[in-house]
Amino acid sequence: MSDTKKMAIIATKGTLDWAYPPFILASTAAALGYDTQIFFTFYGLQLLRKELKLQVSPLGNPAMPMPMPVPVLVQALPFMQSVMTSMMKSKMKQKGVASVEELRDLCLEAEVKMIACQMTVDLFEFDTKEFISGVEYGGAASFFEFAGQADITLYI
């Protein structure tokens, strides 16, 4: 039996703010010597696209800090998602936070195994040519083999 610690992460969200946790945690675990895998399912598959068009949903996260209070009715206006996304990207750049693409590349360099849920790919009829290289495809059962032996398993 190996002494190497294992971390299993299930990524289910496809927005800009939810893209950070799986990549930050996976890259950190890999840097600490953990054997790490991320299973991307449903909306989490958006994080594997070559061209990321991730946005922040102000309605989806009422805890998002705003420079000033914004009523929910205003947050529901069609342009607000773009406004909130621009604000978040600007704040991250200002604070020197790595981009999602940079964190994802770091994970690939650190040999974090990224598995796209084959059932979800088939369900939504995704074209796998739109995904980054290095992604493996498999079902939940194949991920469970790893997750069942993991020291840490996270659902994000």
C-alpha atoms as one frame of an Amber mdcrd trajectory, in Angstrom:
protein
   0.000   0.000   0.000   1.304   3.435  -0.945   2.135   6.081   1.644   1.176
   8.824  -0.812  -1.852  10.796   0.357  -4.746  11.195  -2.062  -7.230  13.992
  -2.670 -10.390  13.556  -4.745 -12.411  16.585  -5.862 -15.795  16.639  -7.578
 -16.320  19.886  -9.535 -19.961  20.615 -10.391 -20.081  24.386 -10.958 -19.184
  26.312 -14.102 -19.080  29.959 -13.048 -15.998  32.135 -12.589 -16.255  32.255
  -8.807 -16.745  28.476  -8.534 -13.854  27.728 -10.918 -11.228  28.752  -8.386
 -11.792  26.301  -5.496 -11.151  23.018  -7.351  -8.036  24.328  -9.118  -6.581
  26.072  -6.057  -7.163  23.050  -3.835  -5.900  20.558  -6.432  -2.740  22.512
  -7.255  -1.999  22.998  -3.556  -2.551  19.307  -2.803  -0.308  18.303  -5.719
   2.396  20.713  -4.500   2.186  19.022  -1.090   2.722  15.625  -2.713  -0.865
  14.377  -2.834  -2.004  12.180  -5.714  -4.899  14.360  -6.891  -7.883  13.885
  -9.192 -10.744  16.191 -10.170 -13.976  14.710 -11.523 -15.828  17.327 -13.602
 -19.550  16.733 -13.961 -22.577  18.681 -15.153 -21.770  22.423 -15.206 -18.248
  21.762 -13.961 -17.390  20.568 -17.470 -17.304  24.233 -18.531 -13.985  24.494
 -16.668 -12.387  22.105 -19.165 -13.140  24.159 -22.272 -10.179  25.509 -24.248
 -11.875  28.897 -24.404 -13.291  29.837 -21.033 -16.237  32.213 -21.050 -16.917
  32.012 -17.343 -19.099  34.590 -15.664 -20.229  35.436 -12.153 -23.910  35.218
 -11.335 -24.832  37.875  -8.762 -28.156  36.123  -8.176 -26.438  32.802  -7.603
 -24.317  34.106  -4.748 -25.980  36.575  -2.383 -22.814  36.599  -0.246 -20.763
  38.245  -2.998 -19.242  41.444  -1.608 -20.421  44.480  -3.547 -18.888  47.961
  -3.483 -22.375  49.220  -2.654 -25.677  47.481  -1.867 -27.494  46.365  -5.019
 -31.155  45.341  -4.722 -31.998  41.847  -5.974 -34.309  43.321  -8.612 -31.375
  45.242 -10.118 -29.167  42.126  -9.967 -31.761  40.334 -12.124 -31.331  42.787
 -15.018 -29.731  41.135 -18.073 -26.564  43.268 -18.123 -25.723  42.750 -14.446
 -24.034  39.387 -14.994 -21.527  41.031 -17.348 -21.042  43.948 -14.954 -20.417
  41.634 -11.996 -18.040  39.479 -14.037 -16.034  42.537 -15.102 -15.887  43.765
 -11.517 -14.683  40.376 -10.261 -12.025  40.023 -12.977 -10.812  43.558 -12.329
 -10.564  42.947  -8.578  -8.662  39.686  -9.120  -6.224  41.334 -11.509  -5.734
  44.247  -9.100  -4.939  41.801  -6.269  -2.617  39.651  -8.401  -4.812  36.547
  -8.323  -3.886  33.961 -10.948  -6.402  33.410 -13.731  -8.442  30.221 -13.963
  -6.429  29.266 -17.044  -3.152  29.708 -15.144  -4.377  27.609 -12.219  -5.677
  24.932 -14.573  -2.318  24.819 -16.376  -0.571  24.568 -13.029  -2.730  21.557
 -12.182  -1.849  19.899 -15.481   1.858  20.551 -14.915   1.539  19.052 -11.425
  -0.051  15.931 -12.947  -3.477  16.429 -11.406  -5.694  13.920 -13.184  -8.751
  15.622 -14.703 -11.681  13.379 -15.535 -14.674  14.564 -17.556 -17.887  12.725
 -16.707 -18.669  10.766 -19.857 -22.389  10.581 -19.026 -22.602  14.374 -18.789
 -20.590  14.822 -22.004 -23.094  12.536 -23.752 -26.140  14.089 -22.046 -25.322
  17.635 -23.154 -23.817  16.484 -26.473 -20.548  18.321 -25.832 -17.908  18.279
 -28.536 -14.772  16.984 -26.814 -12.642  18.926 -29.332 -13.609  22.031 -27.326
 -11.930  20.629 -24.208  -8.276  21.048 -23.272  -5.881  18.213 -23.956  -4.930
  15.935 -21.111  -8.513  15.326 -20.001  -9.605  11.750 -19.438 -13.194  10.577
 -19.874 -14.912   8.183 -17.532 -17.914   7.453 -15.434 -18.519   7.873 -11.757
 -17.503   4.261 -11.112 -13.981   4.856 -12.396 -13.644   7.941 -10.185 -15.015
   6.048  -7.163 -12.082   3.650  -7.324  -9.785   6.573  -6.558 -12.154   8.514
  -4.287 -12.836   5.437  -2.185  -9.165   5.323  -1.232  -8.683   9.099  -0.929
  -7.627  10.676   2.335  -9.665  13.783   1.449 -12.725  13.965  -0.814 -14.338
  17.331  -1.603 -17.563  18.176  -3.405 -17.430  21.640  -4.946
